[in-house]
Amino acid sequence: MSCSLNLRNISYENDKKELFKDINLNLGHEEKIAIIGSNGSGKSTLLKIIAGLISPNNGYLEIFHNKINNLNEFKNYRNEIAYLPQDVTNHFLCPTVIEDVIFSLRAKGISKDEALIQGKQILKELEILHLENRVIFDLSGGEQKIVALAGLLILKPKILLLDEPTNALDEQSEKRIIEILNSIKKSMIIVSHHRSFIDSLVSRIYRLDGGCLVGVE
């Protein structure tokens, strides 16, 4: 299996506290894996390092077999790696669903007509086309998560990084998120504390504990 992403001896400390040390991880092509662990163990921080949002103190990443030494070198992969934060309320840049979903395409210079075609297509695929003209902040938490996901998927990334994607969602919304993620053929790293959720999605589970990343049987 070819690898989408590799972590090599990644270490990070915050306020002189070491969160983790010498983390190694391989993510295969279209493989879905999960990282679990207690609150404060560093799961979200590790995901942000993988997303190129913060730098590790030591170690490096390889993206599609290309070594990444610093945040500046992530710029060539920004559209390849999509990051969904735990709280999406600050993620949105436009008032309505369709405007927000096509924002990244418009920022790349794609015409409004073409962006709308692609935006409506991704909303249709995620079964939320009926929400296209709704104000985002009038939506439920589950609907907002799916809209945020649509805004990422429209750029056709190869890797998805999801931080607690079902946090605070009801059972119906969680079920829909599971259906969507299972239908997507992309490499994924999912941080979650919800074991039944990740068991329905991933092929491998790792636990971040005591600064070490270990496989879970």
C-alpha positions in Angstrom: 0.0 0.0 0.0 1.4 3.4 -1.0 1.5 6.0 1.7 -0.2 9.3 1.7 1.5 10.6 4.7 4.3 9.7 7.2 5.2 11.1 10.6 8.9 10.8 11.5 10.0 11.2 15.1 7.5 14.0 15.7 7.9 15.7 19.2 6.1 18.7 20.7 6.1 20.5 23.9 3.9 23.4 25.1 4.8 25.8 27.9 7.8 23.6 28.7 5.5 20.5 29.0 6.2 17.7 26.6 3.0 16.4 25.1 4.5 13.7 22.9 7.9 12.5 21.7 9.2 10.6 18.7 5.8 9.9 17.2 5.9 7.8 14.1 2.9 7.0 11.9 2.1 5.9 8.4 -1.2 6.6 6.6 -1.8 4.5 3.5 -3.6 5.5 0.3 -7.4 5.8 1.0 -6.8 4.3 4.5 -8.9 5.5 7.4 -7.2 5.5 10.9 -8.2 6.9 14.3 -6.3 8.4 17.2 -7.9 8.1 20.6 -6.7 9.2 24.1 -7.7 11.1 27.2 -8.4 14.8 27.3 -5.1 16.8 27.2 -3.1 13.9 25.7 -2.2 16.0 22.6 -4.5 14.4 20.0 -5.8 17.7 18.6 -2.3 19.2 18.7 -0.9 16.3 16.7 -3.7 16.7 14.2 -2.8 20.4 13.8 0.8 19.5 13.2 -0.2 17.1 10.4 -2.5 19.8 9.0 0.5 22.2 8.9 -1.1 24.6 11.3 1.7 24.4 14.0 5.3 23.2 13.8 6.7 20.2 15.8 9.7 20.9 18.0 11.5 17.9 16.4 10.8 15.5 13.6 9.2 16.0 10.2 6.4 14.9 7.9 6.4 13.3 4.5 3.4 14.0 2.3 3.2 11.8 -0.8 6.9 10.9 -0.1 8.0 14.5 -0.1 9.8 15.6 3.1 8.2 18.7 4.8 10.7 20.5 7.0 8.7 23.6 8.0 5.3 25.3 7.7 6.3 27.2 4.6 6.8 24.0 2.7 3.1 23.0 3.4 1.9 25.6 0.9 2.2 23.2 -2.0 -0.2 20.8 -0.2 -2.8 23.1 1.2 -5.4 21.8 -1.2 -4.4 18.2 -0.7 -5.0 18.1 3.1 -8.3 19.2 4.5 -8.7 19.9 8.2 -12.1 19.9 10.0 -11.8 21.4 13.5 -13.8 20.2 16.5 -15.7 23.4 16.7 -16.8 24.6 13.2 -18.7 27.7 14.4 -15.7 29.9 13.6 -15.0 27.9 10.4 -17.6 29.7 8.2 -16.8 32.8 6.2 -20.1 33.5 4.5 -23.7 33.8 5.8 -25.4 31.2 3.6 -24.6 27.6 2.9 -23.9 27.9 -0.8 -21.9 31.0 -0.5 -19.6 29.5 2.1 -19.2 26.2 0.3 -18.1 27.9 -2.9 -15.9 30.5 -1.2 -12.6 28.6 -1.7 -13.4 28.1 -5.4 -14.1 31.8 -5.9 -10.9 32.6 -4.0 -9.0 30.5 -6.5 -10.5 32.6 -9.4 -13.1 30.2 -10.5 -16.1 32.0 -12.1 -19.3 32.3 -10.0 -21.3 30.2 -12.4 -18.9 27.3 -12.4 -18.4 27.5 -8.6 -22.2 27.3 -8.2 -22.4 24.3 -10.4 -19.7 22.5 -8.3 -21.2 23.8 -5.1 -24.6 22.5 -5.8 -23.1 19.2 -6.9 -21.3 18.6 -3.6 -24.4 19.6 -1.7 -26.4 17.1 -3.7 -23.9 14.4 -3.1 -24.0 15.0 0.7 -27.9 15.2 0.5 -28.1 18.8 1.8 -29.0 20.6 -1.4 -32.2 21.8 0.2 -30.1 23.8 2.6 -28.2 25.8 -0.1 -29.9 29.2 0.7 -30.2 28.7 4.5 -28.3 30.9 6.9 -25.6 28.7 8.4 -26.0 29.8 12.0 -29.7 28.8 11.8 -28.7 25.2 11.1 -28.4 22.4 13.6 -24.9 21.3 14.8 -25.1 18.2 12.6 -26.1 20.2 9.5 -23.2 22.7 10.2 -20.7 19.8 10.4 -21.9 18.5 7.0 -21.8 22.0 5.5 -18.2 22.5 6.8 -17.3 19.1 5.3 -18.8 20.1 1.9 -16.6 23.2 1.9 -13.6 21.0 2.3 -14.6 18.3 -0.2 -15.3 20.8 -3.0 -11.5 21.3 -3.3 -11.1 17.5 -3.8 -8.4 16.9 -1.1 -6.6 13.6 -0.9 -6.3 13.6 2.9 -9.0 14.4 5.5 -8.1 15.3 9.1 -11.1 15.3 11.3 -11.1 16.4 15.0 -14.0 15.0 16.9 -16.4 15.1 14.0 -19.4 13.8 16.0 -18.8 15.9 19.1 -22.2 17.1 20.6 -24.2 15.7 17.7 -27.4 13.7 18.2 -27.7 10.1 17.1 -29.3 10.8 13.7 -26.6 13.4 12.8 -23.8 11.0 13.9 -25.3 8.3 11.7 -25.3 10.6 8.7 -21.7 11.6 9.3 -20.8 7.9 9.4 -22.6 7.3 6.1 -20.8 10.2 4.4 -17.3 9.3 5.7 -17.7 5.7 4.7 -18.7 6.7 1.2 -15.6 8.9 0.7 -12.6 7.2 -0.8 -9.8 9.3 0.8 -7.1 8.9 3.3 -8.3 10.0 6.7 -7.1 10.5 10.3 -9.9 10.8 12.7 -9.5 12.0 16.3 -12.4 10.9 18.5 -13.3 9.7 21.9 -16.3 7.8 20.6 -15.3 4.2 20.1 -18.4 2.9 18.4 -18.2 5.7 15.9 -14.6 5.0 14.9 -15.1 1.2 14.9 -17.6 1.7 12.1 -15.1 3.6 10.0 -11.4 2.9 10.4 -9.0 0.0 9.8 -6.5 0.9 12.5 -6.8 2.7 15.9 -3.9 4.3 17.8 -3.9 5.6 21.4 -1.9 8.7 22.4 -1.0 8.1 26.0 1.9 9.3 28.1 3.5 11.0 25.1 3.6 7.8 23.0 1.4 6.6 20.1 0.6 2.9 20.3 -1.6 0.6 18.3 -4.9 -0.7 19.7 -6.0 -4.2 19.1 
